[in-house]
Each structure stands twice: as structure tokens, then as C-alpha cells.
């Protein structure tokens, strides 16, 4: 089961289900979370985005190591699940 209807992360294994460099719908899922975070800004653009870089590491297609990937994905999932609990989103 994925984290959303776009299924970018498997909630059980925390494995990334899409290549973030080839399939860009993950931005549609994460953009509202980034915009809602008052103390965080990220462009979500390749090579300029911390989140994009973490997703590339999770997909194992990057020069960085996988250190911190599980924690980052858990944070992203928790932010998304928190956002889904907001009344205005439950009606959609």
C-alpha cells in the first residue's frame, strides 16, 4: 500500500516506489507539505532540493549514501498523514 493514491512510498517497507528523476508526480504529493511548513522552504527541483536529493538516494541513483533516508521518508509520511487529518482535506 502506498502513502497516497499516487503511491510514492510503501508504508510498510518505506521503499520508494517510483524513480524521482523519471516520474515527477511525487512533487504533487509533497508540494503542499513543503508549502505548509512555515520554517522550511524547498523548490523540489532536481539538484537544488534537499527533498529531491533524499528521494534520489532512496532510489539508489545518487552519489550520496543512504544514511538518513529511512528517517527522512518517515518524516515525509508523518507530515502527509498529519495533513490528511485536516478537515478540509478529508472532504476531498
N, CA, C and O of each residue as an XYZ file, in Angstrom:
368
protein
N       0.854     -1.175      0.000
C       0.000      0.000      0.000
C       0.892      1.227      0.000
O       1.859      1.280      0.760
N       0.596      2.207     -0.823
C       1.401      3.406     -0.916
C       0.950      4.460      0.052
O      -0.030      4.281      0.774
N       1.672      5.567      0.068
C       1.368      6.637      1.003
C       0.199      7.495      0.533
O      -0.332      8.292      1.305
N      -0.194      7.345     -0.687
C      -1.285      8.141     -1.242
C      -1.791      7.433     -2.478
O      -1.320      6.352     -2.831
N      -2.768      8.062     -3.139
C      -3.252      7.482     -4.386
C      -2.154      7.502     -5.452
O      -2.230      6.762     -6.433
N      -1.153      8.331     -5.269
C      -0.036      8.356     -6.201
C       1.001      7.305     -5.858
O       1.883      7.022     -6.669
N       0.913      6.719     -4.671
C       1.780      5.615     -4.249
C       3.252      5.889     -4.523
O       3.847      5.274     -5.409
N       3.833      6.801     -3.772
C       5.256      7.085     -3.952
C       6.126      6.334     -2.961
O       7.297      6.076     -3.241
N       5.562      5.970     -1.783
C       6.316      5.259     -0.754
C       5.461      4.116     -0.215
O       4.278      4.293      0.076
N       6.070      2.956     -0.087
C       5.387      1.828      0.539
C       5.400      2.076      2.040
O       6.469      2.204      2.637
N       4.216      2.145      2.662
C       4.115      2.486      4.083
C       4.667      1.400      4.991
O       5.032      1.686      6.132
N       4.737      0.181      4.525
C       5.242     -0.914      5.353
C       6.759     -0.991      5.291
O       7.428     -1.016      6.324
N       7.293     -1.029      4.094
C       8.742     -1.206      3.927
C       9.495      0.117      3.844
O      10.721      0.136      3.950
N       8.777      1.223      3.654
C       9.353      2.555      3.440
C      10.209      2.613      2.179
O      11.094      3.460      2.066
N       9.946      1.713      1.232
C      10.663      1.740     -0.031
C      10.011      2.740     -0.971
O       8.787      2.841     -1.051
N      10.840      3.461     -1.664
C      10.361      4.378     -2.678
C       9.886      3.557     -3.867
O      10.594      2.659     -4.322
N       8.706      3.853     -4.369
C       8.097      3.052     -5.426
C       8.295      3.631     -6.826
O       7.994      2.967     -7.818
N       8.791      4.848     -6.911
C       8.985      5.488     -8.215
C      10.370      6.112     -8.281
O      10.927      6.529     -7.265
N      10.911      6.169     -9.471
C      12.186      6.852     -9.692
C      11.907      8.347     -9.722
O      11.238      8.820    -10.641
N      12.396      9.102     -8.750
C      12.065     10.522     -8.673
C      12.601     11.361     -9.823
O      12.117     12.469    -10.056
N      13.583     10.856    -10.536
C      14.109     11.609    -11.678
C      13.295     11.370    -12.944
O      13.338     12.182    -13.869
N      12.560     10.275    -12.995
C      11.778      9.961    -14.197
C      10.298     10.221    -14.032
O       9.625     10.597    -14.992
N       9.783     10.028    -12.841
C       8.359     10.208    -12.587
C       8.217     11.339    -11.575
O       8.682     11.207    -10.443
N       7.600     12.421    -11.946
C       7.604     13.642    -11.141
C       6.320     13.886    -10.347
O       6.174     14.945     -9.738
N       5.390     12.935    -10.340
C       4.146     13.167     -9.608
C       4.363     13.241     -8.100
O       3.486     13.719     -7.380
N       5.511     12.779     -7.607
C       5.802     12.897     -6.184
C       5.785     14.358     -5.751
O       5.492     14.667     -4.596
N       6.097     15.248     -6.675
C       6.076     16.684     -6.339
C       4.659     17.139     -6.007
O       4.468     17.993     -5.141
N       3.671     16.578     -6.686
C       2.275     16.920     -6.405
C       1.885     16.512     -4.988
O       1.086     17.186     -4.339
N       2.450     15.412     -4.515
C       2.167     14.930     -3.167
C       2.889     15.784     -2.126
O       2.308     16.136     -1.099
N       4.143     16.116     -2.386
C       4.964     16.790     -1.378
C       4.847     18.313     -1.372
O       5.079     18.940     -0.338
N       4.493     18.917     -2.499
C       4.446     20.381     -2.556
C       3.551     20.992     -1.473
O       3.972     21.957     -0.836
N       2.331     20.478     -1.232
C       1.507     21.059     -0.169
C       2.147     20.943      1.213
O       1.944     21.811      2.062
N       2.913     19.885      1.446
C       3.583     19.727      2.733
C       4.680     20.760      2.907
O       4.834     21.349      3.977
N       5.435     20.970      1.846
C       6.519     21.958      1.898
C       5.932     23.359      2.066
O       6.444     24.159      2.848
N       4.862     23.651      1.335
C       4.243     24.975      1.431
C       3.625     25.210      2.806
O       3.570     26.349      3.271
N       3.158     24.146      3.460
C       2.541     24.272      4.784
C       3.573     24.423      5.895
O       3.239     24.887      6.986
N       4.812     24.041      5.638
C       5.869     24.126      6.657
C       6.380     25.561      6.720
O       7.084     26.018      5.820
N       6.024     26.258      7.780
C       6.369     27.676      7.875
C       7.862     27.922      8.043
O       8.349     29.004      7.718
N       8.584     26.945      8.538
C      10.017     27.148      8.785
C      10.901     26.404      7.783
O      12.088     26.204      8.037
N      10.331     25.994      6.646
C      11.096     25.222      5.678
C      10.723     25.640      4.266
O       9.546     25.821      3.953
N      11.728     25.792      3.416
C      11.492     26.115      2.014
C      12.293     25.149      1.158
O      13.464     24.891      1.440
N      11.683     24.625      0.134
C      12.352     23.717     -0.784
C      11.693     23.870     -2.150
O      10.466     23.891     -2.254
N      12.500     23.975     -3.181
C      11.979     24.164     -4.540
C      11.461     22.864     -5.156
O      10.687     22.898     -6.113
N      11.882     21.724     -4.615
C      11.576     20.400     -5.156
C      12.158     20.196     -6.555
O      11.753     19.283     -7.274
N      13.087     21.033     -6.928
C      13.727     20.923     -8.241
C      15.004     20.100     -8.139
O      15.786     20.260     -7.201
N      15.205     19.227     -9.105
C      16.387     18.366     -9.126
C      17.666     19.183     -8.978
O      17.806     20.252     -9.572
N      18.583     18.674     -8.191
C      19.895     19.271     -7.941
C      19.838     20.589     -7.162
O      20.878     21.209     -6.938
N      18.647     21.030     -6.746
C      18.512     22.248     -5.943
C      17.680     21.998     -4.694
O      17.490     22.906     -3.884
N      17.195     20.808     -4.534
C      16.240     20.488     -3.494
C      16.776     19.400     -2.571
O      17.210     18.344     -3.030
N      16.742     19.665     -1.275
C      17.165     18.649     -0.309
C      16.244     17.432     -0.374
O      16.714     16.297     -0.294
N      14.943     17.657     -0.517
C      13.993     16.544     -0.596
C      14.237     15.725     -1.857
O      14.225     14.495     -1.808
N      14.452     16.384     -2.966
C      14.743     15.683     -4.218
C      15.994     14.826     -4.074
O      16.033     13.693     -4.554
N      17.004     15.359     -3.423
C      18.248     14.611     -3.232
C      18.023     13.391     -2.342
O      18.568     12.321     -2.612
N      17.229     13.542     -1.289
C      16.928     12.401     -0.410
C      16.176     11.328     -1.187
O      16.458     10.140     -1.031
N      15.228     11.733     -2.019
C      14.499     10.754     -2.820
C      15.413     10.052     -3.819
O      15.251      8.859     -4.074
N      16.365     10.777     -4.380
C      17.327     10.146     -5.288
C      18.180      9.122     -4.549
O      18.467      8.052     -5.085
N      18.581      9.438     -3.338
C      19.345      8.493     -2.524
C      18.489      7.264     -2.229
O      18.963      6.131     -2.314
N      17.221      7.501     -1.881
C      16.321      6.385     -1.578
C      16.171      5.471     -2.787
O      16.007      4.261     -2.635
N      16.226      6.035     -3.967
C      16.109      5.242     -5.195
C      17.457      4.613     -5.560
O      17.537      3.801     -6.482
N      18.504      4.988     -4.842
C      19.866      4.468     -5.052
C      20.441      4.869     -6.396
O      21.148      4.085     -7.029
N      20.147      6.075     -6.834
C      20.671      6.564     -8.107
C      21.446      7.864     -7.903
O      21.409      8.762     -8.743
N      22.141      7.948     -6.785
C      22.787      9.209     -6.471
C      24.140      8.950     -5.833
O      24.401      7.864     -5.315
N      24.988      9.953     -5.877
C      26.325      9.801     -5.332
C      26.376      9.830     -3.808
O      27.406      9.501     -3.219
N      25.286     10.217     -3.170
C      25.252     10.258     -1.708
C      25.001      8.859     -1.158
O      24.669      7.937     -1.903
N      25.163      8.715      0.146
C      24.863      7.427      0.779
C      23.407      7.382      1.185
O      22.690      8.375      1.065
N      22.968      6.227      1.666
C      21.581      6.074      2.091
C      21.364      6.505      3.535
O      20.243      6.408      4.034
N      22.395      6.974      4.217
C      22.255      7.394      5.611
C      21.168      8.447      5.748
O      21.162      9.451      5.037
N      20.256      8.204      6.665
C      19.198      9.161      6.943
C      17.976      9.040      6.050
O      16.994      9.752      6.261
N      18.009      8.166      5.066
C      16.882      8.050      4.134
C      15.635      7.545      4.849
O      14.556      8.110      4.669
N      15.758      6.503      5.649
C      14.581      5.957      6.351
C      13.949      7.022      7.242
O      12.726      7.164      7.268
N      14.770      7.766      7.965
C      14.254      8.824      8.827
C      13.557      9.912      8.012
O      12.515     10.428      8.415
N      14.135     10.252      6.874
C      13.534     11.282      6.018
C      12.193     10.822      5.459
O      11.234     11.592      5.423
N      12.128      9.570      5.023
C      10.873      9.057      4.494
C       9.810      8.956      5.583
O       8.637      9.229      5.329
N      10.209      8.568      6.791
C       9.262      8.535      7.907
C       8.721      9.935      8.179
O       7.528     10.098      8.434
N       9.592     10.953      8.128
C       9.155     12.335      8.348
C       8.162     12.745      7.265
O       7.121     13.328      7.566
N       8.477     12.446      6.012
C       7.581     12.808      4.915
C       6.223     12.131      5.076
O       5.184     12.765      4.892
N       6.233     10.840      5.420
C       4.971     10.127      5.614
C       4.174     10.712      6.772
O       2.957     10.861      6.666
N       4.835     11.045      7.871
C       4.115     11.597      9.021
C       3.512     12.951      8.680
O       2.391     13.251      9.091
N       4.237     13.763      7.939
C       3.709     15.072      7.528
C       2.493     14.881      6.618
O       1.497     15.591      6.754
N       2.575     13.930      5.698
C       1.471     13.679      4.776
C       0.255     13.156      5.539
O      -0.865     13.607      5.299
N       0.466     12.214      6.450
C      -0.648     11.665      7.221
C      -1.274     12.728      8.119
O      -2.495     12.763      8.274
N      -0.446     13.604      8.716
C      -0.975     14.715      9.517
C      -1.838     15.625      8.648
O      -2.905     16.071      9.069
N      -1.373     15.893      7.448
C      -2.103     16.780      6.537
C      -3.436     16.155      6.129
O      -4.431     16.863      5.978
N      -3.460     14.840      5.950
C      -4.701     14.161      5.579
C      -5.758     14.255      6.678
O      -6.950     14.123      6.402
N      -5.337     14.477      7.903
C      -6.269     14.559      9.023
C      -6.956     15.932      9.102
O      -7.896     16.107      9.877
N      -6.500     16.885      8.319
C      -7.095     18.209      8.336
C      -8.486     18.142      7.703
O      -8.650     17.545      6.639
N      -9.488     18.747      8.346
C     -10.888     18.635      7.898
C     -11.101     19.017      6.428
O     -11.881     18.364      5.735
N     -10.432     20.043      5.952
C     -10.662     20.479      4.574
C     -10.189     19.452      3.557
O     -10.691     19.428      2.433
N      -9.229     18.597      3.927
C      -8.728     17.578      3.019
C      -9.564     16.297      3.103
O      -9.636     15.545      2.131
N     -10.191     16.044      4.241
C     -10.991     14.834      4.391
C     -12.215     14.853      3.483
O     -12.721     13.796      3.106
N     -12.690     16.027      3.133
C     -13.892     16.143      2.316
C     -13.593     15.940      0.839
O     -14.522     15.728      0.060
N     -12.348     15.995      0.430
C     -11.987     15.874     -0.982
C     -12.060     14.449     -1.458
O     -11.786     14.173     -2.626
